[in-house]
Amino acid sequence: MKFGSVEHPEAIDFTLPPTHPDTLALLGKHKSAKPLEVYVGCAKWNRQDLKGFYPRGTKDELTYYATQFNSIELNGTFYNSPDKQQVETWKAKTPADFKFFPKVPQSISHYGRLLNVDEKMTAFADAIALFEEKMGVSFLQLHDNFKPKDFDRLATFVRKFSKSVPLAVEVRNAEWFADASISQKLYSLLEEEKTANVLVDTAGRRDMLHMRLTTPTAFVRYVGANHPTDKNRLDDWVARIKEWRDAGLQALYFFVHQNIEVESPLLSTYFIDRLNADLGLEVRGPDGKLFN
């Protein structure tokens, strides 16, 4: 994942910004004794990207991956919208506690730019709904040049998206974050529609780390820099998630990317271990030697 990458990550201030005050207010409304739901994983299961992760002789990558982690950010659906048979095949290869977080196809978000995409949207939603109990949250990532002037287009899409499939939204154009009134309009829409507001932690786009949740769910896409600072950044996230859990957070969906993906399983495992130790959780992750 090259988005937000920089040549010298050591020069970036990776300090997490303060939690948005409206996030704390929202979480306070959902505070309960219910245990925190946590899903942590990588963005893909491809052997070529995760070189060395799979034991020699592994015949099915997804089947093995699903024994190591409890979820996958299903980036592959961005390039090819799956049909129903494909979804059922993926579902059958994974254990009962596994969840998929499929990305809305680029034919809808980037090429279609949310216009005249009802048929494609319905086909996608109908297919991924077959994940059933293994369906996590689908997420819409908008193009970098999708700007606030197209807010109405986004609002229409969010309101029409299948209510049987949870949705999260990631906006990328800097104009969404430059003016508080524009940001608030977006946050209000997502909050009204019970749609999660995706947080992106990447070196070159610190503005996307807005720390404004619109549901009691934190959907975080973490982009490491293949640099020693990566683990320190994850330590900071563990501390922040603990604060949010104590404030009322109900669910955490955390997916690790790298500019060079080979280290994603290692960082995902590190994050799981730290969450379990510091928050007293039992999130499933790899045991023993991770790489061959």
ZINORCOR-V800007 format. One record per residue. N is the residue number from 1. RES is the residue in three letters. SS is DSSP state (A for helix, B for strand, O for the rest). BURIAL is + if it has 24 or more other ideal C-beta (glycine too) atoms within 12 Angstrom, else -. D_CENTER is the distance of its C-alpha to the mean C-alpha in Angstrom with 2 decimals. Layout:
# ZINORCOR-V800007
N & RES & SS & BURIAL & D_CENTER
N & RES & SS & BURIAL & D_CENTER
This chain:
# ZINORCOR-V800007
1 & MET & O & + & 13.19
2 & LYS & O & - & 15.94
3 & PHE & O & + & 14.39
4 & GLY & O & + & 15.68
5 & SER & O & - & 17.67
6 & VAL & O & - & 21.08
7 & GLU & O & - & 24.26
8 & HIS & O & - & 24.92
9 & PRO & A & + & 21.92
10 & GLU & A & - & 24.57
11 & ALA & A & - & 25.62
12 & ILE & O & + & 22.38
13 & ASP & O & - & 22.28
14 & PHE & O & + & 19.01
15 & THR & O & - & 20.01
16 & LEU & O & + & 17.36
17 & PRO & O & - & 18.78
18 & PRO & O & - & 20.15
19 & THR & O & + & 18.29
20 & HIS & O & + & 19.08
21 & PRO & A & - & 22.05
22 & ASP & A & + & 20.86
23 & THR & A & + & 17.81
24 & LEU & A & + & 20.42
25 & ALA & A & - & 22.52
26 & LEU & A & + & 19.89
27 & LEU & A & + & 18.98
28 & GLY & A & - & 22.72
29 & LYS & A & - & 23.19
30 & HIS & O & + & 21.05
31 & LYS & O & - & 22.45
32 & SER & O & - & 23.73
33 & ALA & O & - & 24.62
34 & LYS & O & - & 21.87
35 & PRO & O & - & 20.05
36 & LEU & O & + & 16.46
37 & GLU & B & + & 14.15
38 & VAL & B & + & 11.85
39 & TYR & B & + & 9.69
40 & VAL & B & + & 9.05
41 & GLY & B & + & 9.22
42 & CYS & B & + & 9.39
43 & ALA & O & + & 8.50
44 & LYS & O & + & 12.00
45 & TRP & O & + & 15.14
46 & ASN & O & - & 17.77
47 & ARG & O & + & 20.76
48 & GLN & O & - & 21.64
49 & ASP & O & + & 18.50
50 & LEU & O & + & 18.52
51 & LYS & O & - & 22.27
52 & GLY & O & - & 24.01
53 & PHE & O & + & 21.30
54 & TYR & O & + & 23.11
55 & PRO & O & - & 26.61
56 & ARG & O & - & 29.46
57 & GLY & O & - & 30.22
58 & THR & O & - & 26.79
59 & LYS & O & - & 27.28
60 & ASP & O & - & 23.93
61 & GLU & A & + & 20.78
62 & LEU & A & + & 18.38
63 & THR & A & - & 20.91
64 & TYR & A & + & 21.10
65 & TYR & A & + & 17.40
66 & ALA & A & + & 17.01
67 & THR & A & + & 19.83
68 & GLN & A & + & 18.09
69 & PHE & O & + & 14.56
70 & ASN & O & + & 13.56
71 & SER & B & + & 10.43
72 & ILE & B & + & 9.07
73 & GLU & B & + & 6.27
74 & LEU & B & + & 9.29
75 & ASN & A & + & 9.84
76 & GLY & A & + & 13.50
77 & THR & A & + & 13.70
78 & PHE & A & + & 13.31
79 & TYR & O & - & 16.69
80 & ASN & O & - & 18.37
81 & SER & O & + & 17.97
82 & PRO & O & + & 18.82
83 & ASP & O & - & 21.96
84 & LYS & A & - & 22.59
85 & GLN & A & - & 24.28
86 & GLN & A & + & 21.43
87 & VAL & A & + & 19.04
88 & GLU & A & - & 21.83
89 & THR & A & - & 22.40
90 & TRP & A & + & 18.88
91 & LYS & A & + & 19.02
92 & ALA & A & - & 22.45
93 & LYS & O & + & 21.47
94 & THR & O & + & 19.20
95 & PRO & O & - & 20.36
96 & ALA & O & - & 20.39
97 & ASP & O & - & 17.65
98 & PHE & O & + & 15.00
99 & LYS & B & + & 12.13
100 & PHE & B & + & 10.52
101 & PHE & B & + & 7.38
102 & PRO & B & + & 9.32
103 & LYS & B & + & 9.11
104 & VAL & O & + & 12.17
105 & PRO & O & + & 15.00
106 & GLN & A & + & 16.34
107 & SER & A & + & 19.65
108 & ILE & A & + & 18.44
109 & SER & A & + & 16.36
110 & HIS & O & - & 18.24
111 & TYR & O & - & 21.59
112 & GLY & O & + & 22.13
113 & ARG & O & - & 20.63
114 & LEU & O & + & 20.31
115 & LEU & O & - & 24.10
116 & ASN & O & - & 26.00
117 & VAL & O & + & 23.00
118 & ASP & A & - & 23.81
119 & GLU & A & - & 24.96
120 & LYS & A & + & 21.99
121 & MET & A & + & 19.59
122 & THR & A & - & 21.69
123 & ALA & A & + & 21.91
124 & PHE & A & + & 18.15
125 & ALA & A & + & 17.67
126 & ASP & A & - & 20.76
127 & ALA & A & + & 19.67
128 & ILE & A & + & 16.25
129 & ALA & A & + & 17.99
130 & LEU & A & + & 19.96
131 & PHE & A & + & 17.23
132 & GLU & A & - & 18.74
133 & GLU & A & - & 18.10
134 & LYS & A & + & 15.49
135 & MET & B & + & 13.35
136 & GLY & O & + & 10.11
137 & VAL & O & + & 8.51
138 & SER & B & + & 8.93
139 & PHE & B & + & 7.51
140 & LEU & B & + & 10.16
141 & GLN & B & + & 10.17
142 & LEU & O & + & 13.73
143 & HIS & O & + & 16.17
144 & ASP & O & - & 17.22
145 & ASN & O & - & 20.50
146 & PHE & O & + & 19.41
147 & LYS & O & - & 21.14
148 & PRO & A & + & 21.99
149 & LYS & A & - & 25.17
150 & ASP & A & + & 23.21
151 & PHE & A & + & 21.90
152 & ASP & A & - & 24.01
153 & ARG & A & + & 22.53
154 & LEU & A & + & 18.99
155 & ALA & A & - & 20.48
156 & THR & A & - & 22.32
157 & PHE & A & + & 19.37
158 & VAL & A & + & 17.31
159 & ARG & A & - & 20.52
160 & LYS & A & - & 21.41
161 & PHE & O & + & 18.22
162 & SER & O & - & 18.97
163 & LYS & O & - & 19.01
164 & SER & O & - & 18.82
165 & VAL & O & + & 15.17
166 & PRO & O & + & 12.61
167 & LEU & B & + & 10.87
168 & ALA & B & + & 8.42
169 & VAL & B & + & 9.67
170 & GLU & B & + & 9.23
171 & VAL & O & + & 12.81
172 & ARG & O & + & 14.08
173 & ASN & O & + & 17.82
174 & ALA & O & - & 19.34
175 & GLU & A & - & 21.60
176 & TRP & A & + & 19.00
177 & PHE & A & + & 19.13
178 & ALA & A & - & 22.82
179 & ASP & O & - & 24.51
180 & ALA & A & - & 23.89
181 & SER & A & - & 25.34
182 & ILE & A & + & 22.98
183 & SER & A & + & 19.90
184 & GLN & A & - & 21.40
185 & LYS & A & - & 22.04
186 & LEU & A & + & 18.40
187 & TYR & A & + & 17.40
188 & SER & A & - & 20.31
189 & LEU & A & + & 19.36
190 & LEU & A & + & 15.87
191 & GLU & A & + & 17.51
192 & GLU & A & - & 20.34
193 & GLU & O & + & 18.30
194 & LYS & O & + & 16.09
195 & THR & O & + & 12.97
196 & ALA & B & + & 9.98
197 & ASN & B & + & 9.85
198 & VAL & O & + & 6.69
199 & LEU & B & + & 7.78
200 & VAL & B & + & 8.23
201 & ASP & B & + & 10.59
202 & THR & O & + & 12.78
203 & ALA & O & + & 16.54
204 & GLY & O & + & 18.02
205 & ARG & O & + & 16.18
206 & ARG & A & + & 16.47
207 & ASP & A & + & 16.92
208 & MET & A & + & 13.23
209 & LEU & O & + & 13.02
210 & HIS & O & + & 14.60
211 & MET & O & + & 14.02
212 & ARG & O & + & 14.66
213 & LEU & O & + & 13.07
214 & THR & O & + & 14.38
215 & THR & O & + & 13.93
216 & PRO & O & + & 14.41
217 & THR & B & + & 10.73
218 & ALA & B & + & 8.54
219 & PHE & B & + & 4.82
220 & VAL & B & + & 4.77
221 & ARG & B & + & 4.52
222 & TYR & B & + & 8.00
223 & VAL & B & + & 10.67
224 & GLY & B & + & 13.83
225 & ALA & O & + & 17.20
226 & ASN & O & + & 19.09
227 & HIS & O & + & 21.11
228 & PRO & O & - & 22.51
229 & THR & A & + & 20.64
230 & ASP & A & + & 17.29
231 & LYS & A & + & 18.27
232 & ASN & A & + & 19.72
233 & ARG & A & + & 16.53
234 & LEU & A & + & 14.83
235 & ASP & A & + & 17.97
236 & ASP & A & + & 17.51
237 & TRP & A & + & 14.06
238 & VAL & A & + & 15.81
239 & ALA & A & - & 18.52
240 & ARG & A & + & 16.43
241 & ILE & A & + & 14.62
242 & LYS & A & + & 18.20
243 & GLU & A & - & 19.43
244 & TRP & A & + & 16.92
245 & ARG & A & + & 17.68
246 & ASP & A & - & 21.32
247 & ALA & A & + & 20.92
248 & GLY & O & + & 19.49
249 & LEU & O & + & 15.73
250 & GLN & O & + & 15.32
251 & ALA & B & + & 11.90
252 & LEU & B & + & 9.20
253 & TYR & B & + & 5.90
254 & PHE & B & + & 5.60
255 & PHE & B & + & 5.23
256 & VAL & B & + & 8.37
257 & HIS & B & + & 9.88
258 & GLN & B & + & 13.57
259 & ASN & O & + & 16.08
260 & ILE & O & - & 17.95
261 & GLU & A & + & 15.65
262 & VAL & A & + & 18.38
263 & GLU & A & + & 17.39
264 & SER & A & + & 13.75
265 & PRO & A & + & 15.15
266 & LEU & A & + & 17.42
267 & LEU & A & + & 15.00
268 & SER & A & + & 12.73
269 & THR & A & + & 16.12
270 & TYR & A & + & 17.31
271 & PHE & A & + & 14.51
272 & ILE & A & + & 15.16
273 & ASP & A & + & 18.85
274 & ARG & A & + & 18.71
275 & LEU & A & + & 16.85
276 & ASN & A & - & 19.42
277 & ALA & A & - & 22.27
278 & ASP & A & - & 21.63
279 & LEU & A & + & 20.34
280 & GLY & O & - & 22.47
281 & LEU & O & + & 19.78
282 & GLU & O & - & 20.07
283 & VAL & O & + & 16.63
284 & ARG & O & + & 17.52
285 & GLY & O & + & 17.36
286 & PRO & O & + & 19.83
287 & ASP & O & - & 23.42
288 & GLY & O & - & 26.01
289 & LYS & O & - & 25.95
290 & LEU & O & + & 22.61
291 & PHE & O & - & 23.97
292 & ASN & O & - & 27.26
